[in-house]
Amino acid sequence: MDTQSLVPLSTLKQGEKAYVVDLELNGLLRRRVLDLGIVPGTSLQCVGTAPAGDPIAYLVRGTVIALRSEDARSIRVNSTLV
């Protein structure tokens, strides 16, 4: 896969869809994100942001999950094939 097509999850705008390609997370945060169902191949959609822009809400496997922008920057997604 062309790495130029990968973008941080935090760059998705409201309503945009993408699928997870890579998690650049370690330790407990990586485990938490995986437990929430955010694994490579998972389709997700940005559904909104807090008024200050952080956290950001994503629809993942039928559930809305809020992630801090800092954490979402470490999740690489591809939105070109969705």
ChimeraX attribute file (.defattr): number of C-alpha atoms within 10 A of each C-alpha:
attribute: neighborCount
match mode: 1-to-1
recipient: residues
	/A:1	7
	/A:2	6
	/A:3	9
	/A:4	7
	/A:5	12
	/A:6	19
	/A:7	19
	/A:8	19
	/A:9	27
	/A:10	21
	/A:11	14
	/A:12	20
	/A:13	14
	/A:14	14
	/A:15	12
	/A:16	14
	/A:17	21
	/A:18	22
	/A:19	23
	/A:20	21
	/A:21	19
	/A:22	17
	/A:23	20
	/A:24	12
	/A:25	15
	/A:26	9
	/A:27	7
	/A:28	9
	/A:29	11
	/A:30	18
	/A:31	12
	/A:32	11
	/A:33	18
	/A:34	13
	/A:35	10
	/A:36	13
	/A:37	13
	/A:38	23
	/A:39	17
	/A:40	15
	/A:41	13
	/A:42	14
	/A:43	19
	/A:44	24
	/A:45	21
	/A:46	23
	/A:47	18
	/A:48	19
	/A:49	18
	/A:50	10
	/A:51	8
	/A:52	7
	/A:53	10
	/A:54	15
	/A:55	19
	/A:56	24
	/A:57	20
	/A:58	24
	/A:59	17
	/A:60	17
	/A:61	14
	/A:62	8
	/A:63	12
	/A:64	16
	/A:65	18
	/A:66	18
	/A:67	18
	/A:68	14
	/A:69	18
	/A:70	11
	/A:71	18
	/A:72	22
	/A:73	18
	/A:74	18
	/A:75	23
	/A:76	23
	/A:77	28
	/A:78	23
	/A:79	19
	/A:80	10
	/A:81	8
	/A:82	10
